[in-house]
Amino acid sequence: MRGENRKFNGFDVALVVIALLVAGGLWLLLSNRDEAVEDSRIGDEVVYLVEVNNLFAWQAEQVQIGDRLQEAVRHVPIGEVIDIDVRPFETRVYEDATQEITFQSVPDRYTLILTVRAEAEVTEQEVLAEGEHPIRGGMTLHFSGPGYAFSSGIILTLLRGE
Protein backbone atom coordinates (compact mmCIF):
# COMPACT_ATOMS: atom_id res chain seq x y z
CA MET A 1 0.00 0.00 0.00
CA ARG A 2 2.90 2.38 0.54
CA GLY A 3 3.87 2.29 -3.14
CA GLU A 4 0.43 3.24 -4.41
CA ASN A 5 0.80 6.95 -3.54
CA ARG A 6 4.01 7.23 -5.55
CA LYS A 7 3.60 7.64 -9.27
CA PHE A 8 7.24 7.38 -10.33
CA ASN A 9 7.61 5.50 -13.64
CA GLY A 10 10.13 4.96 -16.44
CA PHE A 11 9.16 8.19 -18.18
CA ASP A 12 10.13 10.20 -15.10
CA VAL A 13 13.49 8.43 -14.92
CA ALA A 14 14.14 9.23 -18.60
CA LEU A 15 13.38 12.93 -18.02
CA VAL A 16 15.77 13.10 -15.07
CA VAL A 17 18.54 11.38 -17.08
CA ILE A 18 18.05 13.76 -20.04
CA ALA A 19 18.13 16.78 -17.74
CA LEU A 20 21.38 15.56 -16.16
CA LEU A 21 22.97 14.94 -19.59
CA VAL A 22 22.03 18.42 -20.81
CA ALA A 23 23.39 20.02 -17.64
CA GLY A 24 26.64 18.03 -17.91
CA GLY A 25 27.04 18.94 -21.60
CA LEU A 26 26.59 22.63 -20.87
CA TRP A 27 29.11 22.46 -18.06
CA LEU A 28 31.71 20.78 -20.36
CA LEU A 29 31.09 23.27 -23.16
CA LEU A 30 31.49 26.29 -20.94
CA SER A 31 34.49 24.96 -19.01
CA ASN A 32 36.43 24.08 -22.22
CA ARG A 33 35.78 27.50 -23.73
CA ASP A 34 37.36 29.22 -20.74
CA GLU A 35 40.42 26.95 -20.95
CA ALA A 36 40.91 27.63 -24.68
CA VAL A 37 40.82 31.37 -24.10
CA GLU A 38 43.36 31.12 -21.28
CA ASP A 39 45.68 28.91 -23.35
CA SER A 40 45.68 31.09 -26.48
CA ARG A 41 48.82 33.00 -27.30
CA ILE A 42 48.44 36.02 -29.54
CA GLY A 43 51.51 37.35 -31.30
CA ASP A 44 53.28 34.05 -31.89
CA GLU A 45 55.11 33.75 -35.16
CA VAL A 46 54.07 30.94 -37.48
CA VAL A 47 55.92 29.88 -40.61
CA TYR A 48 54.22 27.62 -43.13
CA LEU A 49 54.83 26.30 -46.64
CA VAL A 50 52.29 26.65 -49.45
CA GLU A 51 52.57 24.68 -52.69
CA VAL A 52 50.97 26.05 -55.87
CA ASN A 53 51.10 23.72 -58.88
CA ASN A 54 50.77 23.88 -62.68
CA LEU A 55 51.66 27.53 -63.23
CA PHE A 56 52.92 29.24 -66.36
CA ALA A 57 56.24 31.09 -66.06
CA TRP A 58 54.54 34.51 -66.08
CA GLN A 59 52.34 33.44 -63.16
CA ALA A 60 55.28 32.16 -61.12
CA GLU A 61 57.24 35.37 -61.75
CA GLN A 62 54.49 37.55 -60.24
CA VAL A 63 55.10 36.36 -56.67
CA GLN A 64 57.88 38.27 -54.92
CA ILE A 65 59.55 38.02 -51.52
CA GLY A 66 57.91 40.53 -49.19
CA ASP A 67 54.43 40.23 -50.76
CA ARG A 68 51.65 40.50 -48.18
CA LEU A 69 49.15 37.71 -48.86
CA GLN A 70 45.47 37.69 -48.04
CA GLU A 71 42.80 35.02 -48.14
CA ALA A 72 41.00 35.52 -51.46
CA VAL A 73 37.39 35.09 -50.30
CA ARG A 74 37.18 37.07 -47.04
CA HIS A 75 40.22 39.28 -47.82
CA VAL A 76 41.83 38.79 -44.41
CA PRO A 77 45.64 38.86 -44.11
CA ILE A 78 47.44 35.51 -43.92
CA GLY A 79 51.11 36.49 -43.86
CA GLU A 80 54.15 37.64 -45.80
CA VAL A 81 56.19 35.68 -48.36
CA ILE A 82 59.72 35.23 -47.00
CA ASP A 83 61.07 32.67 -49.50
CA ILE A 84 60.16 31.30 -52.94
CA ASP A 85 61.25 27.99 -54.45
CA VAL A 86 60.39 27.50 -58.14
CA ARG A 87 60.47 23.92 -59.41
CA PRO A 88 59.42 22.20 -62.64
CA PHE A 89 55.83 20.93 -62.38
CA GLU A 90 55.67 17.13 -62.33
CA THR A 91 52.67 14.94 -62.90
CA ARG A 92 52.13 11.23 -62.45
CA VAL A 93 52.04 9.14 -65.61
CA TYR A 94 50.94 5.52 -65.83
CA GLU A 95 53.16 3.43 -68.12
CA ASP A 96 51.11 0.65 -69.75
CA ALA A 97 54.14 -1.33 -70.85
CA THR A 98 55.74 -1.55 -67.42
CA GLN A 99 52.55 -1.02 -65.37
CA GLU A 100 54.35 1.55 -63.26
CA ILE A 101 53.51 5.07 -62.22
CA THR A 102 56.29 7.58 -62.80
CA PHE A 103 56.69 11.33 -62.41
CA GLN A 104 57.35 13.37 -65.53
CA SER A 105 57.99 17.08 -65.87
CA VAL A 106 55.44 19.08 -67.84
CA PRO A 107 57.11 21.50 -70.26
CA ASP A 108 56.69 25.22 -69.50
CA ARG A 109 54.82 24.57 -66.22
CA TYR A 110 56.07 25.27 -62.72
CA THR A 111 55.42 24.57 -59.04
CA LEU A 112 55.90 27.30 -56.43
CA ILE A 113 56.78 26.50 -52.84
CA LEU A 114 56.15 29.66 -50.84
CA THR A 115 57.44 30.11 -47.31
CA VAL A 116 55.02 32.40 -45.49
CA ARG A 117 55.50 34.06 -42.11
CA ALA A 118 52.52 35.35 -40.12
CA GLU A 119 51.72 36.64 -36.68
CA ALA A 120 49.23 34.16 -35.26
CA GLU A 121 46.88 33.31 -32.48
CA VAL A 122 47.84 29.82 -31.34
CA THR A 123 45.62 27.58 -29.22
CA GLU A 124 45.69 23.84 -28.60
CA GLN A 125 42.88 23.47 -31.15
CA GLU A 126 44.03 25.70 -34.03
CA VAL A 127 46.35 28.31 -35.44
CA LEU A 128 44.83 31.53 -36.78
CA ALA A 129 47.11 33.44 -39.17
CA GLU A 130 47.06 37.13 -38.29
CA GLY A 131 44.40 36.13 -35.72
CA GLU A 132 41.70 35.63 -38.36
CA HIS A 133 42.26 32.73 -40.79
CA PRO A 134 42.74 29.09 -39.71
CA ILE A 135 45.92 27.43 -40.98
CA ARG A 136 46.13 23.61 -41.11
CA GLY A 137 48.46 21.23 -42.90
CA GLY A 138 46.84 19.75 -46.02
CA MET A 139 44.33 22.58 -46.28
CA THR A 140 43.55 24.16 -49.67
CA LEU A 141 44.29 27.86 -49.58
CA HIS A 142 42.73 30.44 -51.89
CA PHE A 143 44.92 33.52 -51.65
CA SER A 144 45.92 36.70 -53.42
CA GLY A 145 48.81 39.10 -53.44
CA PRO A 146 49.54 42.36 -55.21
CA GLY A 147 48.32 41.74 -58.78
CA TYR A 148 47.69 38.00 -58.60
CA ALA A 149 45.39 35.37 -57.09
CA PHE A 150 45.67 31.59 -56.77
CA SER A 151 42.92 29.15 -55.89
CA SER A 152 44.92 25.97 -55.61
CA GLY A 153 47.51 26.43 -52.90
CA ILE A 154 48.03 23.52 -50.51
CA ILE A 155 49.54 24.09 -47.07
CA LEU A 156 52.35 21.53 -46.80
CA THR A 157 53.94 22.20 -43.43
CA LEU A 158 53.12 24.31 -40.40
CA LEU A 159 55.69 25.33 -37.79
CA ARG A 160 54.30 26.83 -34.58
CA GLY A 161 56.28 29.47 -32.76
CA GLU A 162 57.93 28.51 -29.48
C-alpha positions, 0 to 999 in steps of 0.5 A: 500500500505504501507504493500506491501513492508514488507515481514514479515511472520509467518516463520520469526516470528518462526525463531526469537522465536527459536533464542531467545529460544536458546540464553536464554537456553545458558544463563541459562546453562552458568549461572548455571555452574558458580553458581555450581562451586562457591557453591562447597565445596572440603574437606568436610567429608561425611559418608555413609552406604553401605549394601552388602547382601547374603555373605558367612562367609569367604566373610564377614570376608575379610572386615576390619576396615581401608580398603581403598575402590575403585570403581571397574570399574574405580578404583577411591577411594571412602572412608575408612571403619570405622565401620562394622555391620554383620547381618544374611541375611534375605529374604522375604518368601511368606506363602501360608497358611496365605497369608503373607510375612515374613522375614526368615534368610538364614543359613550361609549367612550374610549381611554387613552394612559398614560405610564409611568415605570419603573426598568429593566435595559437591555441591547442585546437588551431592556429589563426594566421594574423588572428583571423584565418585558420591554418592547417596542414593539407588545407587548400588555400585560396589567396591573393597578393599584389596583382595576382590570385591563386585558388589551388595552394596547398599548405604543406607544413606548419611550424608553430612558434615557441 
